[in-house]
Amino acid sequence: MKRCLLGLVMVVGAASYSLVDSHIGNNFFDGFSFYSDDDPTNGYVYYTTAQEAWSWGLVSTTSSQATIKADSWSVSSGSGRASVRIESTKTWNQGIFAIDLDHMPAGCGTWPAFWLCGPNWPNGGEIDIIEGVNVQVSDQTTLHTNDGCDMSAEPSYMFTGNWGTGPSGNNADNCYVYASDQYSNQGCGIVTSESYTFGTPFNQKGGGVYALVWNSTGIASYFWLHNSVPSDLKSDQPNPNSWGTPYAYFMLGSNCASNHFYDQSIIINLTFCGDWAGSNFPYDCPNMGTCDSYVQNNPSAFTESYFTINYLKVYQ
């Protein structure tokens, strides 16, 4: 936690929230479509249709959980390793977006994400809630926008995490996808200070719950292990004012108008290599050849490439 209650109130504002959408167990995939076009992030992946995903065992449900995974038994061909990307048929403008995971994909070559995306990218904005690559151990929440969304003046006491860094070690605090002092499409990203919020350490802890609070004054991200989830969230009466300082916070206002983000779809996907995981692969996973070749020829390396989801809920 960092400092004062005033900062906390500014982060989340005052609001009463009710459950408006819920995806659990056998009904988890209701309200989602399966994206089966080419990967826009240039990953080595074959995104399956709904029929393929079910018949190949890449998605499954029980009464209490849903699983989304990649092929971990075949040498890949064509566009890449078979996997899944689902997108909500509803779109959203503000709210709390909470997901409870027991397990997430982990390991060299992987690039899993739980995120929101608006129309006419980047004009409608993008909010990456859970995202990372390869052997990353800390989650990163990132915004991607068109020009005019700058977080450089944001006080550090508003969040507990740390800014990602640009090519010169500078803070990646400009959300514009073509910001001149950042990597292309880097956006503004804040990384959690805990080393168990992503990948293998997250799974070893038994997973946890992420919540994104998005309102007209800001966007805040929270994470809890299962033994510390707030009781108000567990009872579907979320009160972000009681949650403490978020690990990531992005002010909306004169620095970044709230209309940078609208009509957001919920997306869950697992890709491989591509623009981020592929670029980092030689450094994160040395002496393993190229990312594409590793992913193609080592199916058993992807037995941990799956999401186990207890719930996904939206409150407004």
Secondary structure by P-SEA (a helix, b strand, c coil): ccccaaaaaaaccccccccccccccccccccbbbbcccccccccbbbbcaaaaaaaccccccccbbbbbccccccccccccccbbbbbcccccbbbbbbbbccccccccbbbbbbcccccccccbbbbcccccccccbbbbbccccccccccccccccccbbbbbccccccccccccccccccccccbbbbbcccccccaaaaaaccbbbbbbbcccbbbbbbbcccccccccccccccccccccccbbbbbccccccccccbbbbbbbcccccccccccccccccccccaaaaaaccccccccccccccbbbbcc
